[in-house]
Amino acid sequence: MNTKELQNEIKRLKSSLDVTVVAHFYQKDEVFEMADFSGDSLQLAKIASKDKNPYLVFCGVAFMGESVKVLDPKKRVFMPKAACCSMAKMIDVDFFNKNVKILEELGITKDDFIPITYINSSAAVKAAVGELGGYVCTSSNAKKIIKKALDEDKKIFFVPDHCLGQNVARDMGLKSAVIGKDEPNDIKDAKIICYNGFCSVHQLFEPKDIEFYRKKYPGILVATHPECKPEVCEMSDFVGSTSQLIKYIKDLPLEQKVVVGTEFNMVNRLREKNTYILSSTKPECPTMNETTLIDLYNTLKSIENKEYKNEIFVDDNTIKWAKVALDRMMEIS
């Protein structure tokens, strides 16, 4: 089938099945355009948790499909491609526990900190955080979640993205440190202690890129995602989550030039004029772009044929504790 035939078949399948298709903003255009709903991680988590259809097809990366299954275990969740986010791959339960042990060796016990995991983590890591009384957060609500956790007058152990943790700490005027990068005394003195993970795409953006665009286009605004390096965010005019970046840029006058530091596909569909990407290379998320139109079609076709391919499963114990951490986030959000 050609692209037009695939699109028509997908539309037919969607109309004949009790299914909802959602797509993250970073998905390629051909997939993004087929979704019933699109959004960032928090928006899609909220949509999925309230959706009434028994089948949900999630176009994104694996941790997103797992999160929906945790929030609504009765819903049958499918992913055309359960691609693995590189950041989520940087941490598992063993690494989480090893870092907890490092903290304990520094005299920081489990009673001294609240763990918070960025939603870009597996259900198993979310469960480990939930068992220790912690929270999940997204880039759009990280500051709110951290502020709430700090009410317990404890340190924050933030996993896996040290950039997001450090950027929120700087914004709140709090000291942060990164396990494996900073000295033991700096870690003990920090209010927000970060795991040493990062986003491979957002690491592409550098201060020199900002300097280049400001020199080339005087008056240009710089908008970046908080997964960018702290020194990049510090030089930016606006720092926000995917949905916050979209709103910020769409509210600008069309004649205002803006350069954006986040994933290419999202930036490319924002505005026709005066919008630039903050990199000399194409910052396209390789795993988000694994999902194709044919993958989406095949998944929907398998539901029609009752073959149910690419279904997401999470064991009951993981669901129990991961839901604790996710529910704590949802209550605050």
N, C-alpha and C positions, 0 to 999 in steps of 0.2 A: 504493500500500500504506500502511496505517496503521502506527503504531510497533510494535505487537505482531506484525504480519505481517512487517515488516522484520527484527525480532529473530529470528523463527523461520527466515526465509530465510538470515540470516547464520549462524545455528547449523547449518543444513543444509549450507551451503557449506563451513563450517569442518570439518565431520565428513567431507565427501566429498573434500576436497582435501588435498594434502600441504603444509599452510600453517600458520604460526604467526602469531597476531595479538598485537602488543604495543602498549601505550599508556602514554604519560607521565602522571604524576600530575596534570598540569594540564589534561588533556583533560576535556571536559564529561562528565557522568555517563553519558549515553546511549551514548557511545562507550567510555568507561572500562569499563563493565560487560560489554562484549562481548570484552574482551581475554583472551587466555590468560595473559599475564603483564603486570604493571604495575610501574612503578618510576621512579626518577630516572635521570638520564643514565648514571651509572656502572653501576647495576644492569642497565639495559636493554642496555648495551654488552656486559656480561659474558654475559647471557642469550643475546643474538643471536650472539655469537661461538662459543657452544657448542651452539646449536640445530641439530638434525639435519635438519629439514625443508628442502627445496630452495627453498621460497617463504616469504618473511617480509613481512608487512604491518605497517608501522610507522605508528602514529597519533601524530603529533607534528609537529615542524617540520623543515625540509629538512636541516639539518646533521646531525640524528640519523640519518636514512636514509642519508646519505652516509657517516657513520662506520661503520655496519654494513657497507656495501659495501666500504669500505677494509679492515676487519678480516677479512672473508670474501668476496673478490672472486667466488668461484664461486656464492655465494648470489644468488638473484634477489630483489631488494628492491623493494617497492612502497609508495607512500604515497598514501592516499586523498586527501590534500591536502598538497602540498609547500609549505606556507606558510613564509614567510621570517621567522625570528626577527629582531626589530628590532636587537638587540645584534649579532648576526652580520652584519647588513647594514651596520653601522658600520665594518667593516674589510674590505678586500680586499687582494690582494697588492701593488697599487700603494701603498696607504696604509701597509702594513707596511714596504715598502722605503723610503718617504719618511721614516718615523720612524726607521728604521735609519740613514738618511743624517743626520738631525738629531743622533743620538747620535754619529756619526762626526765631525760638525762640532764637537761639544763635546769631542772627544778620546777618546770611548769607542768603541773599535774592536770589530769582530765577535769578536775574540779576548778581549775584556774582559767579555762578557756571555753568558748562556745564555737563549735565548728560551723562554718558556712560553706556550702559548695555552690559554685556557679552552676547553672542548669546544664552547661556543657560538660556533663559527666555521666557516667553510666548509672543505671538504676542501683547497681550494687554499691557504688560509692555513695549515692544518695541515702541508701539504707544504713551504711556505716555512720553517716552523719546524723541520721535520724535517731539511731540507737544512743548516740551521745547527746541527744537533746538539741540538735542543731537545726539549721534552716537551709533551704535552697534559695537562691536568688537569681535574677536575670540582670542584664546590664541596665535595664530601665528602672529596676527597683532596688539595686544593690545598696545604694546609700540609705534608703528607707529601712531595709532589712538589717543592715549593720547598725544603724542608729537604735533600732528596737532591741537588738541583741546586746548592745552596750548598756542598756538599762539594767542588766543583770550584774553590772560592775565586774566584768571579766574581760580577759583578752579575747581577741577574735583569731581563730585559725582559719584562714581563707584558702580554699582550693578550687580549681587547680591554677587559675590565671593570676599570676602575680601582678600583671599590668593593671587589671581591673581593681584588684585589692589595693595596690599602691596609689592608683589614681583617685579612688574614693577616699583613702586615708589623707592624701594631700588636700583634697577638696574640703575635708572635715577638720583639717589642722591637726591630724594625729600622726604619730610616728609609726612607720611601717618598717618591716625587715623581711628578707627572703631567706628561707632555709636553704643552705647550700651555697649562698652567695655572700651573705653578711656574717660578720663576726658574732660569736656566741653572746657577748655582752649587748650588742645591738639587738639581737633577737629577744633577749630577756627584757630589754627596756621598751620594746615595741608594743604598741597597743593592738596593731593588726599585723599578725605574723602570716606570711604568704608562702604557699607551696610554689616551687619553681617551675610552673607550667606557663604556656603562652600559645597564642594563635599564630600559626605560621604565615597567614595572609597579612594580618595587621602588623606583624613584625617588619614587613617590607617598607613601611613608611619611616622616613628619617627627618631630623631637623633640617638637613640640607635641602630636602624637597620643599619645605615651607619657605626657606630663604630664597630658593629659586623662584617660586611663584610670586612671592611678595616683591621681589626685584623686577620680575617681568611685568606684573600687573599691579601697580600701586593701588592700594585701596581694596584689594581682594580680601575676602573673608576666608578663614580656614576652619573647617568643621571636621572633627574626627570622632572616631568610636573609642570608648574607654578601654578596648583591648589593645590600643596602640601603646607604644612605649611612653612611660611617664614624661620624658623630656619632650616628646611630640605633643602630648596633650597639654602640657604646660604652655607651649607656644601657640596653642589654638585659640580661636575666638569663641568656639562653641564645641563642647564635648557632650555626646549623647548616644543613647542606644539607637538601633536601626530605626525604630519608629519615631524617636525624637529627632533624629537627623532628617528624616523625610519631612516632618512638620516644619522644622526650622528652615529648611531650604525652600520648601513650597511657599512659605510665608514671606520670603525675600522678594523685593521688587525684581522683575525679570532683568533689568539692566544691571543689577548688582552681581558682580562676578564672585563665584565661590569655588573653592577647591576642597574636595572631600576625601578623607582618608578612611575608606572602608571598601567592602567587596564590590568588584566591578559591575556585576549585573544589576545590582540595586541602583548604583549611581547612574548607570547608563540609561535607565528608564525614568530618571527624575525630571529633568527639564531639557528642552531642546537647545537652549542658549546659555552661555556664560557659566557653565558648570564643568569643572575639570576634575581629573582624578589625580590624587597626590602621589604619583609614582611614575617613574619612567618605564616600568614594566607593568604588565597587566595583572592587577591583584585579583585574580579569579580563584575562588575556593575550589580546589580540585575535587573534593568529596561532594560538596553541594552540587557540582556540575556533572556528577556521575549519572543522575537520573535523566532518562530520555523519554520522549513521547511514546516510543514503542514499549518501554518498561511500564509506563502508566497504563497503556492499553492492555498489555499482557496481564497485569495485576487485576484490572477490572474484569477482563475476560475470564480469569480463573474464578472470580466470585460468581459470575454468571453461570459457569460450568460446574460450580460447587467443588472445585479443586482446591481453592483457598491457598494459593501460593503466596510466599513471602509474608506470612502472618507473624506478628510479634508476640512472643510469649515471655512472661516474667514469673518466676516462682513465687509462691504465696508468702514466704517469709521476707523475701526482698520487697514485695509489694507492701507488706505490712509496715516496714520501717521506712522505706522510701516515701510512702504516703504521709507518714508523720512529718517528715521534713518538707515535702511539697505542700501539704495542707497548711503548715505554719506560714509558708510564704503566701499562699492564696488568701488566707485570713487577713494578712497585713495589706496585701495588694488590692 
